[in-house]
């Protein structure tokens, strides 16, 4: 039940701990998506909540839903303005030598018949900036905290590969598929609101990370 995965709720916002494997938008193959669960997330309201942003199907963690159209418009504007604070955790195949850094690589979309579509570094693409910090090392893999300044499609997945030179574990497009799934998680989300505290939440690290030997606690 997605209603059991609510991390934050008030009169205008819900932050949901989206499970990996659940698409936000209805996929072409007709499989279930977030849309199929919205009726269970009304909590006394007549309107269904609407997703304000997107997480990839195989990415878990904090997803913001707006409970009315006016809130949706304000929240979407905050994402567009870059005032939303986001922290993602990912396990990469390899260990960066540096402890932290900034990946500043513009991204553009490309598509081939053989490999489908993906994002690549493109000087004519959209600006994309991601701060990163090495958090933990287990064997030949590292847990990285990614803080994106921009919100491009597949930004963290592409920046891990092109910026760090190492794909995210389990990433079927920019890394190597893994039976554990993709180890990318939206850990913390904070959305500023005028005249009231931000809508914010932390989504605990999922079991697939702890099974891979990684834990995370801020502080």
N, C-alpha and C positions, 0 to 999 in steps of 0.2 A: 504493500500500500504506500503510494507516494505521500499520502497525508501523514504518515508516520515519519517522513523524512524532512519535515518543515523545521528549519533552523531559526527563522525569524518571521514574525507576522504582526502587522498592525492594520490600521484601516486602509492603507494604500499600497502596502508592499508585502510580498512573501519572498523569502529566500529559501530555496529548496536545495537539498543535497541530492543532485541528480545522479542516479546510478549510471555506471559505465554500460554501454550497450543500448541506451535509450536515446533515440534521435529527438531533437527539439522540433524539427519540421517533419511532416509526414514524408517518408521516403517513397521513391517510385515503385519499390517492390511490394508496397501495400502492407508492410509490417507495422507493428504498433509504434506510436510516437507519443510525445508529451501530450499532444492534442487529445488522445484517447483517455487521458487521466484528468483533464481539467475540471470535469464536472465534480470530481471528488475533492477539489481544492477550493471550493467556494466559501466554506466555513460561514454559512449563514447569509452570504451575499447572493443576489440573483445572477449577477454577471459572472462569467468564467474569467479567471485571471489570464493575462496574456504575457508571454515571455518578452522581455525587453531587449535581450541580447541572445547570443547563441553560444552553445558549447558543442564541440564535435560529438558525434555518436559515442565514441569510445573514451571520451574525457568525462570524468566524474567531478562532482563538487558543486560549489555555490552557483546557483542560477537565480537571477532576479525575475520575479513576476510582478506585474502591476495589477492592482485590483480594480482600477477604473481608468477610463481613457485619459483624463487629465493627468493622472499620475504617470501613465505610460509616456505621455508626451514630455513631461519634465524629466523623467528618468532617461529617456532616449537622448534628450538634449545634453544631459550630464555625461553620458557615454561619448557622445559626439564631441563634446568640449574637452574630453580627456581629464575630467575631474574625479572620475571613479577610481578608487584604489583597488588593485587586483594583485593577488599573490598566488602563483601557481607553483606546484611542486612536481618535479619530474625526475625519473631515473634515466641516465644516459649511458650508452655503451662506451665507456671510456672514462678517464679521469682528467679534467682540465688541469694544466700546470698552474695557472693563476688561481687565486682564491675568488676573484670577482671581476666584473668588467661590464662593458656596455657593448651590445651588438647593434650597430647602426647600418642596416642593409635594406634598401628599398626592395619591395616584393611585387612581382607581377604574376599573372596566371598564364600557364601554358598547358597545352593539351596535345597528346599524341594518341593514335589509334591503339598502339601497343600498351601504353602505360596509363591511359586516362589523363585526367587533369591533375595538376599540382601547382604549388607556388614555387617560383624560382627567384633568385636575385636578378633584378632587372633595373638598370640605372634609370629607365623611363617609368618604372613602377611607382607605387605609392610609398611614401616614407614609412619606415617601420623601425622602431627603437625598443629594445628590450634590455633591462638591467638584469644581471644574474649574479648569483653567489653560490659557491660550492659549500654545501652544508655537511655532507657526510660521505665517506668513502667505504665501500664494502667490496673487497676484491678488486675486480677490474671495472667496477661501475661506480658512479657517483650520483648522489641525490643533489639536485640543483634547485634553488629557489629562483624563479623567474618573476620579474616585476615589469610588465609591459607598459610603456608610455602610450603606445598606439594600439589599435585593436583590429589589425588586419586578419583576414582569413588564414588559418593555419600558421599564424605568426610565430608562436613559440616552437611548434614542431619544425618549421622551416629554419628558424634562427638557430635551433639546437644543431641541426645538421650543417648549415652553411656558415654559421658564426662560430660554433664550438668545434665543428668537425666531427661531431658524434651524434647519431640519431637517438631519439627516445626509445627506450626498450619497448618492444611490442608495437611500434608504429608501423602499420602496413605500407605506408607511402614513403616516409622519410627515414625509416629504420628497418628493423628486421622483425617480422611477426613473432610473437611469443605466446605460449599457451596461457600465460598469466594475463594476457591482454595488454593494452597500452598503459604504461605507467606515467600518466599525466593526470593531474588532479587540481581543480580550482579550490585552493585551500582557504583563502580569505577574500571577502568582498566587502567593500565599504562605499556606500553611495551617499554623497552629501545631499542634505535637504535644507532648504531655507526655513529658518524659524523653528527647527526641531532637530533632534539628534539624527545622525545618519542611520540609514538602514544598513546594518552590517551583521556579518556572521562568519563563523569559522566552521568548515566542514572537516570532521576528523579524517585522518589519513585512512584510506580503505585497507581492507585485509590483504589485497593483492600486493600492496607495498610492504607490509609487515612480513608476509610470506617470503618476499624477496630479500628480507634482512634489514629493511630500513624503517626507522622511526623518526618522528619529528616533534619537537616541542619548542616553541618560541621562548626566548629569554636566556 
